[in-house]
Amino acid sequence: FRPDRIESALQSFLCEALGITGVAALNFSFNNIYRDESAPEIPILFVTSPGSDPSRELEEFAENTVGRENFFELSMGGNQNEVALQMLKDAASKGHWLCFKNLHLVTSWLPKLEKEIKSLQPHQNFRLWLTTEAHPKFPAILLESCYKVTYEAPPGIKKNLMRTYQGWGPAYIDQGSVLRAQLLFALAWFHAIMQERRNYIPQGWTKFYEFSYGDFRAGVGVLETLLSEGQGDSIGWETLHGLMENAIYGGRIDNDYDLRVLKAYLEQFFNLEVFNGTQKLSGVVTIPNSKSVKDYLGLINKLSDSDTPTLFGLPINIDRAVQRYNTLQIVGSLKQLMAVSAEDIKFDKERWSQLLGPLTKIWKQLYKQLSDGGIPQIKQHHLAADDPVESFIYAEAYETFKMVEKIDESMEGLNKVIFGTGLLTNDVMQQAIDLLSGKVPIRWSNMWEGSENPSTWLKGFSKRANGLKKWLNKIKEGSLLKSEINLSEIFHPEIFLNAIRQVTARSLNSPIDNMKLAASFDKGKISGPFTLKVEGLLLQGCGFDMARLVEPSDNMPEFLSLPVCSLAWIPSEQQDPYPESIIGQFPIYFSGNREKILCKLSIPVTGGVNSKIIAGVALFLTENE
């Protein structure tokens, strides 16, 4: 099974089955829709995707076509249904354009809207524009009576830029200085990069950010203002960077490391070297020293129709990571489609045996491995240990093995019900409902927020429970901090690191807030009273030469296994193991989905820190769970 190839296989299957050459949406323009497809009696319905909103683009097109005074719009969802119907009647009789937005918020009212539309005798200039997100309760009759357009960010840098320039027109580009035309192209390029990078989640962005046309228009407004302050021939770069980072695009980003990517792009695209021709955008495009729209359109037409990861500063092997991530999303969607019905949740011995039997067998095997050699017994004096590290390990183990017995008890109860030898209690019923629905029972997830899939959660839980047995043995032998440790073997490595911080601060008689985490892959580079030797770390986004981060090679695997890393807490005034000029700070995530950060490490790099930030370089405790 190759999860990194499922998406490609599905696309090939769709193209062959439907007789098409590709699954990407075709580009369109408002002008073509209005001229070739629209009519007074046929509404135009835009079905939008997250982060794409046609209303601002439609507003500009309407202003240029019929005038702002003849265009009206209303956002639905605020108890304005009657107001909307009156606006519809007025616009139809007077030949105005009207746009109703967010119809998915008022699906119960839409049959009434559909009847009202059919009863109209509209003016020949009247046009009705509608926007909605996909919704299962959207009325089929209204859907069939509309001209439907799927509206999403155009796929690829080239189509994204082309749509932008189709919306502007020659007069808009020609009316200012050369610098203004260059800045507009750089902003269009930057906006396309921001949107298209979403195709590389979670390494490109850790999540889907709704960068929209509204952000782009706000950016154009900032450029126009700054140009007017500089009399059209200069611009304040720091001001531009600050507004883009803190007020416009950065306002949508809630991950500090994604924000660093944004900042690195701004520094890369908006600087003097780019506009005097000595530096290329993304290393491939030289901005024309011109304000003629033909020059910019010619440049856009020369671009490839398909994007490569290197265009975004991402490693060439990222396609495997993206396909694997998309496969997880596809599998998740398929599991939702296969979710059990209410009939399945009702107790039926044969049905429950079929659906829950495999899970009880998985746990039986895992429990046998866990109980091999006996379940460790944690005494009260262990939990009261003075040493913070020992106290944490014993407390972690105590809660873990108590949970092992609880899970075994509940799974055994479920098994007995299935085989007709036990009673169906409320607790067993509730657990069965959760498992049949593909959910991890709350009493399990309260102990550890692992995978959302029950079988994967049990395997991850068992892996850590077995790991804790080894850690307990090392604690008893006094060898835990002397031997190599794997932080993915415990449930809460962040608390363990904080315990090490605490004992280090005590040893140095230093305030705990005055400690910083130092890292090195060179033996003997770090000296501290408590130095951890951490094994099993994984690297994504670049190469490694046993001491430093380096540029990736073409045949590099998705995750690189790193050598043992030395970690130690040192006083903040103490010099780092490496000069500040050659290090970059990179996060350690718990797993490859990049949802939770453990800490950040300062690691030496070659080839510049910004290029590693843009490449999405990060470390991980484990690939995926």
WOFENNOR-V618981 format. One record per helix or strand of 2 or more residues. SS is the DSSP state (@ for helix, = for strand). FROM is the first residue (numbers start at 1). TO is the last residue. If there is no record, write none. Layout:
ss=SS from=FROM to=TO
ss=SS from=FROM to=TO
This chain:
ss=@ from=3 to=18
ss=@ from=30 to=37
ss== from=44 to=48
ss=@ from=55 to=65
ss=@ from=68 to=70
ss== from=71 to=75
ss=@ from=81 to=94
ss== from=97 to=101
ss=@ from=103 to=118
ss== from=127 to=133
ss=@ from=140 to=145
ss== from=147 to=151
ss=@ from=157 to=168
ss=@ from=170 to=174
ss=@ from=178 to=200
ss=@ from=213 to=229
ss=@ from=237 to=252
ss=@ from=256 to=269
ss=@ from=272 to=275
ss=@ from=293 to=301
ss=@ from=309 to=312
ss=@ from=318 to=337
ss=@ from=342 to=345
ss=@ from=349 to=371
ss=@ from=380 to=383
ss=@ from=388 to=418
ss=@ from=426 to=436
ss=@ from=442 to=445
ss=@ from=454 to=477
ss== from=484 to=485
ss=@ from=487 to=489
ss=@ from=493 to=508
ss=@ from=512 to=514
ss== from=515 to=520
ss== from=531 to=534
ss== from=538 to=540
ss== from=543 to=544
ss== from=549 to=550
ss== from=560 to=561
ss== from=565 to=571
ss=@ from=580 to=582
ss== from=583 to=589
ss== from=597 to=605
ss=@ from=609 to=614
ss== from=618 to=620
